[in-house]
C-alpha cells in the first residue's frame, strides 16, 4: 500500500510540472523575451546600411577577390601558409644545414 501511495504522489508531482504560469493558454506576456531581443539589437551595428550611389560596398573589391581566387586555384595559398608556418616555428626552409 505504501508503494502505491508513493507512486501516486510521484505521478502527481510530475504532472504538476506540466502546469503553465498563464491562466489561459495563448495569452503570454507581450514583453516576454524583450531583454533577449534588446541584447541582440544592441549587438547589430547597422542592420540596414545606406551606401552612396556609385561607392564601394563591403566585399566589392574585385581586384582583391580575383587575386584570392587565383591563389586558391594555383594552391599558392597553401604554399604561402606552409612557408609562413615554417618561418614562425623556426624550421629551416633551406635544404643545407
Secondary structure, DSSP 8 states (H G I E B T S, - for coil): -HHHHHHHHHHHHHHHTT--SSSSTT---TTTTHHHHHHHHHT-S-TT----TT---TT--HHHHHHHHHHHHTTHHHHHHHHHHHHHHT---SS--
